Amino acid sequence: MIGPNDDSAQYLISTVSKRSGVKSDLVRAWERRYQAVTPTRTAGGHRVYTDQDIARLKLLNQATNIGHSISQIAQFSLDDLKNLLKDEGDAISRPSLGATHSASDRAHLAEDYIEKCYAAVLAFNAKALEAHFENAIVELGTEAFIEHLLTPLLTQIGERWKAGELRPVHEHMTSSVIRSLTYILRNNNPCPANAPRMIVTTPIGQLHELGALLAAIMAELCGWQVTYLGANLPAEEIAAGVKYTNATALTISLSFAADDHVVPKELRRLKKLIGSDVALIVGGRAAGHFQAVLDEIGVVNIQGYAHYRSILEKLAANNLAKSAV
């Protein structure tokens, strides 16, 4: 291997990802959409990158993490990127670089993406939908993507399905595309050893897992060490997962409102099995349908992502306080 200061050194994308802190799939997305880096290829067709590419990706990663739009800074020189980050650190505004999105800008940008994404769903164009999602994740950031684009889009799809404009297959296609992008959405940063632990799943009879998957991602972004179990598990198995991981919290997603007694029975059983030391959190489109049993067993019903983050912050603080005793 050529020395690190020699720009002729070449690295495979796995090494570049580790050194830059940018996920491999996001490196490819930035390369494909914005030409942020331009790798060469080996005789076998593998992308190879230089130390300068790694340096660029590190700076781009830092800039996007503090709110800058990749589409506006992808072509900045290394010096411009360094100056941008220095000015941010000095709290000096640089209007000429205008790369940050305010909350209002992000809301408008998300609305634009919702229109484009819904058009792709209506046209049953999975490739176009995936491309819109990839761009939106980069432009908005993971949390804003989930909260301001994905959740309203899924609500809109559900409403249009009930109205007869869409078929169930449209919703299934959308869910499949979202699942394929979870590698970008999930937090790759290692959790500290004392990070609070959580189990996320859905109870038996609840087959739709997308809400649970998004809750798991949001918890990871809040610094939790999450074990995601998928969907449709009986209370005993969920409780076993809590025990094996020594989790301090359990998040359950309810997306289907049934009038039978399965969900209430499972929730009561689950609460009894995990005890009072483990926080039981419930969310999802159908959570309100089961409000009576949630109140009965003292379960927190998530009222949106801001409420969920608030719950997780309080639980994490309590967990830290207990561990310090």
C-alpha positions in Angstrom: 0.0 0.0 0.0 1.3 3.4 -1.0 1.8 5.9 1.9 -1.3 7.9 3.1 0.1 11.2 1.8 0.5 9.9 -1.8 -2.7 10.6 -3.7 -2.0 7.7 -6.0 -2.9 5.3 -3.1 -6.1 3.4 -4.0 -8.8 2.1 -1.7 -11.8 -0.1 -2.1 -15.2 1.4 -1.0 -15.3 -0.6 2.2 -12.1 1.0 3.4 -13.3 4.4 2.2 -16.5 4.0 4.1 -14.7 3.2 7.4 -12.2 6.0 7.1 -14.7 8.7 5.9 -17.6 7.7 8.1 -19.9 7.7 5.1 -21.9 4.5 4.4 -20.9 2.6 1.2 -24.4 3.0 -0.3 -24.4 6.7 0.5 -20.9 7.1 -1.1 -22.4 5.5 -4.3 -25.5 7.8 -4.1 -23.4 10.9 -3.8 -21.2 9.8 -6.6 -24.1 8.9 -8.9 -26.4 11.8 -8.1 -23.9 14.6 -7.5 -20.5 13.5 -8.7 -19.1 14.3 -5.3 -16.2 12.0 -6.0 -15.1 10.3 -9.2 -13.4 7.0 -8.5 -11.5 4.9 -11.1 -12.1 1.2 -11.6 -9.9 -1.8 -11.4 -9.6 -4.3 -14.2 -12.2 -6.3 -12.3 -14.6 -3.4 -12.3 -14.3 -2.4 -8.6 -14.4 1.2 -7.7 -11.1 2.5 -6.2 -10.7 5.9 -4.4 -7.8 8.1 -3.4 -6.8 9.8 -0.1 -8.2 13.0 -1.6 -11.6 11.3 -2.2 -11.6 10.2 1.5 -10.8 13.7 2.6 -13.6 15.1 0.5 -16.1 12.6 1.9 -15.1 13.3 5.5 -15.7 17.0 5.0 -18.9 16.4 3.1 -20.1 14.1 5.8 -19.4 16.7 8.5 -21.1 19.4 6.5 -24.3 17.4 5.8 -24.4 16.3 9.5 -24.9 19.9 10.5 -27.6 20.6 7.9 -25.9 21.5 4.6 -27.5 20.2 1.4 -25.3 17.7 -0.5 -26.7 19.0 -3.8 -25.3 22.5 -3.0 -21.9 21.5 -1.7 -20.9 18.4 -3.6 -18.8 20.4 -6.1 -17.0 22.5 -3.4 -13.3 22.3 -3.4 -11.5 21.0 -0.3 -10.6 24.5 0.7 -14.2 25.7 0.4 -15.4 22.8 2.4 -12.8 23.5 5.1 -13.8 27.1 5.2 -17.5 26.3 5.4 -16.9 24.1 8.4 -14.6 26.6 10.0 -17.2 29.3 9.6 -19.8 27.0 11.1 -17.5 26.4 14.0 -17.0 30.1 14.5 -20.8 30.7 14.2 -20.1 33.0 11.2 -22.8 33.1 8.5 -21.7 32.7 4.9 -24.8 33.6 2.7 -22.8 33.1 -0.5 -22.5 29.4 0.3 -26.2 29.2 1.2 -26.1 25.5 1.7 -28.2 25.1 4.8 -31.9 24.4 4.9 -34.0 26.1 7.5 -36.9 24.1 9.1 -39.2 26.0 6.7 -37.0 25.1 3.7 -36.9 21.5 4.7 -40.7 21.4 5.1 -41.2 22.9 1.5 -38.6 20.5 0.1 -40.3 17.6 1.8 -43.6 18.6 0.3 -42.1 18.7 -3.2 -40.7 15.3 -2.7 -44.0 14.0 -1.5 -45.6 15.0 -4.8 -42.9 13.4 -6.8 -42.9 10.2 -4.7 -46.6 9.9 -4.9 -46.6 10.3 -8.7 -44.0 7.5 -8.8 -46.2 5.3 -6.6 -49.3 6.1 -8.8 -47.3 5.2 -11.9 -46.1 2.0 -10.2 -42.5 3.1 -10.9 -40.3 1.5 -8.2 -37.0 2.8 -9.7 -38.2 6.4 -9.8 -39.5 6.1 -6.3 -36.2 4.7 -5.0 -34.3 7.5 -6.8 -36.6 10.2 -5.2 -36.1 8.5 -1.8 -32.3 8.4 -2.1 -32.2 12.1 -3.1 -34.5 13.1 -0.3 -32.5 11.2 2.4 -29.4 13.1 1.3 -31.2 16.4 1.0 -33.3 16.3 4.2 -31.4 14.0 6.5 -32.8 10.8 8.0 -35.0 12.2 10.7 -36.6 14.8 8.5 -37.0 12.3 5.7 -38.9 9.9 8.0 -40.9 12.6 9.8 -41.8 15.1 7.1 -41.7 13.0 3.9 -42.2 9.3 4.6 -44.9 9.4 7.2 -47.1 11.9 5.4 -46.6 9.9 2.1 -47.6 6.7 3.8 -50.7 8.4 5.3 -51.6 9.7 1.8 -51.1 6.3 0.2 -53.4 4.7 2.9 -56.1 7.4 2.3 -55.9 7.0 -1.5 -56.1 3.3 -1.1 -59.3 3.6 0.9 -60.7 6.0 -1.7 -60.0 3.5 -4.4 -57.3 5.5 -6.3 -54.6 3.0 -5.3 -54.6 -0.8 -4.9 -52.9 -2.8 -2.1 -50.1 -3.6 -4.5 -49.1 0.0 -4.7 -48.6 0.0 -0.9 -46.7 -3.2 -1.0 -44.4 -1.9 -3.7 -43.7 1.3 -1.7 -43.0 -0.7 1.5 -40.6 -2.9 -0.4 -38.7 0.1 -1.7 -38.5 1.6 1.8 -37.2 -1.7 3.2 -34.5 -1.8 0.6 -33.2 1.6 1.7 -33.0 0.8 5.4 -29.2 0.3 5.1 -28.9 4.1 4.4 -31.4 5.1 7.0 -30.0 3.1 9.9 -27.4 4.6 12.1 -23.9 3.1 11.5 -22.3 5.0 14.4 -21.2 2.7 17.1 -23.2 3.0 20.3 -21.3 3.7 23.6 -21.1 0.8 25.9 -23.5 2.4 28.3 -26.1 3.2 25.7 -29.7 2.2 26.8 -31.0 -0.9 25.0 -34.4 -1.4 23.3 -36.4 -4.1 21.6 -38.7 -3.1 18.7 -41.3 -5.4 17.2 -45.1 -5.9 16.6 -47.3 -8.3 18.6 -48.9 -11.4 17.2 -51.5 -10.7 14.5 -49.8 -7.3 13.5 -48.2 -8.2 10.2 -47.2 -4.8 9.0 -43.7 -4.0 10.2 -42.9 -0.7 8.5 -44.0 1.5 11.5 -41.8 -0.7 13.8 -38.9 -0.5 11.5 -39.1 3.3 11.4 -39.4 3.5 15.2 -36.2 1.4 15.5 -34.3 3.7 13.2 -35.5 6.8 15.1 -34.4 5.2 18.4 -31.0 4.4 17.0 -30.7 8.1 15.9 -31.4 9.0 19.5 -28.5 7.0 20.7 -30.2 3.8 21.7 -28.8 0.3 21.0 -31.8 -1.3 19.2 -32.5 -4.9 18.5 -35.2 -5.1 15.9 -37.2 -8.4 15.9 -39.5 -7.9 12.9 -43.3 -8.5 13.1 -45.9 -10.8 14.5 -44.4 -12.2 17.7 -46.2 -13.6 20.7 -45.7 -11.9 24.0 -43.5 -14.7 25.4 -41.0 -14.4 22.6 -40.9 -10.6 22.8 -40.3 -10.8 26.6 -37.5 -13.3 26.0 -35.9 -10.8 23.6 -36.1 -8.2 26.3 -34.5 -10.5 28.8 -31.7 -11.7 26.6 -30.7 -8.1 25.6 -31.3 -6.6 29.1 -33.4 -4.0 27.4 -34.7 -1.1 29.4 -37.5 -0.2 26.9 -39.7 -2.0 24.5 -41.5 -0.3 21.5 -44.5 -1.9 19.9 -46.1 -0.8 16.7 -49.8 -1.4 16.0 -50.9 -0.7 12.5 -54.1 -2.8 12.2 -57.2 -2.1 14.2 -59.0 -5.4 14.9 -62.1 -5.7 17.1 -61.0 -9.1 18.4 -59.3 -9.5 21.8 -55.9 -10.7 20.6 -54.0 -7.4 20.8 -55.4 -6.4 24.2 -54.7 -9.9 25.6 -51.1 -9.8 24.2 -50.4 -6.3 25.6 -51.6 -7.3 29.1 -49.6 -10.5 28.9 -46.5 -8.6 27.7 -46.7 -6.0 30.4 -46.9 -8.7 33.0 -44.0 -10.6 31.6 -41.6 -7.7 31.3 -42.5 -6.1 34.6 -42.5 -2.5 35.7 -38.7 -1.9 35.3 -39.0 -2.1 31.4 -40.8 0.9 29.8 -43.4 -0.3 27.3 -44.0 2.2 24.5 -46.7 1.8 21.9 -47.3 3.7 18.6 -48.6 3.2 15.1 -51.7 4.1 13.1 -53.9 1.8 15.1 -52.6 2.6 18.6 -55.5 4.9 19.4 -58.0 2.0 18.7 -56.5 0.3 21.8 -56.3 3.3 24.0 -58.5 1.7 26.7 -56.1 -1.2 27.3 -53.1 1.1 27.0 -54.5 3.3 29.8 -55.4 0.2 31.8 -51.8 -1.2 31.8 -50.1 2.2 31.9 -48.5 2.2 28.5 -47.3 5.4 26.8 -48.9 6.0 23.4 -46.6 7.8 21.0 -48.1 11.1 19.7 -45.7 11.7 16.8 -42.0 11.6 16.4 -41.3 14.7 18.6 -43.1 13.0 21.5 -41.2 9.7 20.8 -37.9 11.5 20.9 -38.9 13.2 24.2 -39.8 9.9 25.7 -36.5 8.3 24.7 -34.5 11.3 26.0 -36.2 11.0 29.4 -35.7 7.2 29.6 -32.1 7.5 28.5 -31.5 10.2 31.2 -33.1 7.9 33.9 -31.0 5.0 32.7 -27.8 7.0 32.9 -28.7 8.2 36.4 -29.4 4.7 37.6 -26.1 3.4 36.2 -24.2 6.3 37.9 -25.5 5.2 41.4 
